[in-house]
């Protein structure tokens, strides 16, 4: 995991040939503004949201039968949909959630 100038996590996320093509999430965790964006390759996320999402995914995976050969990073950063859902679930409040699928942008906002 790398960090950009603002301290956000920057992580490559594998893209599958189906599913969403990009996403963006903005919200709050414990009154702290958080955000994440996946551009089809890289996830840029505030540290708080990234850390909360990693924990949420790890907890969910603990309750699911997991193929032991999969790498831990692949579990945490495997599917864009999985990461977006975890990030939305971690937020106390969501201001914007948007994603792109089949070239169409879908926006869900407060």
N, C-alpha and C positions, 0 to 999 in steps of 0.2 A: 504494500500500500504506500502510495506517495501522497504528499500534501502539496497543494498549490499555495500561492502567496497569501491568501486569506486564511490558511490553515485547514481548509476543507480536505477531506479524504478524497483521493483520486485513485480509482481502482478500475482495471479493465474488467468488463463483464462480457461473457461470451454471448454471442447473438445466435439465436436459433433461426432456422429458415421459416418459422411461423410464429405467431403471437405478436405481442406489441413490438413496435419499432423504436420507440422513445418514450420517456415519461418525465414528469416534473411533479414534485410535491413541495408544498410550503405549509408550515404550521407552527405549533408551539409544543414544547415539552417543558413542563414545570415553569411556565412563563418565559422560557427562552425561545426566541425565534429560531426555527430550524428549516432547512431546505435540502432538496436533493434533485439532481437532474441526471438522466441517462441519455446520451446523444446517439445511442446505437452501438457505442463501443465503450466509452468511459463513463463511470458514475462519478459525479462530483457531489459530495454531501457534507453537510456540517458535521463536525465530529460527534456532537451529542446524538444526532439522528442516526449516524452510521453505527455508533456503539450500541444504541438501543435496538436497532434493527438486527445487528449481529446476535445479540442476546435472544431476541424474539425468535429468530430462525433456529438458533441452537436449541432452544427449549422445545420448539415444535418438533424438530428432528429427533429429540430425545424420546419422543413418544411415538415415533414412526419407525418401522423396520427399515434400516438403512443398509445399502450395499457397502460392505466394509472396504471395498477397493477404491471408493470415491475419496478424493482429497478433501481436507477440511475446507479449504478456500472454495472449492467447487460447490460444497454444500452451502456455504454462506453467500456465494456470488453466482450460483448456478443459473437460475432463471430470472429474467427481468421481472416477470409477473410476481414471483415469489418475493423478490426484494422490494418491489413497490408496495405490495400488500403489507409486508412487515413494517415498512416505514410509515404507512398510513395508520396502521394499528398502534404504533408506538406514540403517535402524536396525541396530546390531550385535546387539541383543536386543529382542524384542517382549514386552511384558507383557500388553497387551490390544489387540486389533483387533476392532472391531465396526462393523456397518453396518446400515442399515435398507433393506428393499426390499419393496414392496407392503404397507407397514404392519407388516411383521414384522421384529423386531430379531434379528440374528444376532451372537453373541459368540464370539470365538476368544481364549482366554486360556491362559497358561502354567499 
